[in-house]
Amino acid sequence: MSQGLARRMLRAALLDAQLYEEVEADPAAFRQAFATVLLSASAAGVGSLENGGVAGIFGCAAASLFGWWAWAFATCQIGTRLLPAPETSSNVGELLRTLGFASAPGCLLAFALIDPLAAPLFLLCGAWMLAAMVIALRQALDYTSTLRALMVCALGFPLFALLVLGSLLWLGPWPL
């Protein structure tokens, strides 16, 4: 049974490992994961509205959607081929769903419009989303070790950063 989007996003932000298990096993949760990425990206765009303007919201959304796909693909390859555990069984769809929900804390980035909160909030949300990604990866890749999930992040991040940078260069610069 599918839960409401807001409830699932809250559970994801609270780092509920069981939520990540649920969305991993629920192909119908893809739409909710997609919506979570869009909401988080839009909030980041709103939070940086002074610097990026309205075009920045669309730029954030496009870059976030591409980055979400690239991150899921990279972590799937690393987690299932390079660092699999004996019980590892996963695919890009499972990682898209779990990592999509891991972006839920980014919805708070809209509050970065309040100037003194901007830098600390972007830092806090970035760290919070990283923690959610580690849990999402641990659950989606069926790892028993959080350290193994951290290693997948450490190995995948440079590839992810290059892909996102390439997409930004290809799509054109936005005022940041």
Secondary structure, 3 states (H helix, E strand, C coil): CCCCHHHHHHHHHCCCHHHHHHHHHCHHHHHHHHHHHHHHHHHHHHHCHHHHHHHHHHHHHHHHHHHHHHHHHHHHHHHHHHCCCCCCCCCHHHHHHHHHHHCHHHHHHHHHHCHHHHHHHHHHHHHHHHHHHHHHHHHHCCCCCHHHHHHHHHHHHHHHHHHHHHHHHHHCCCCC
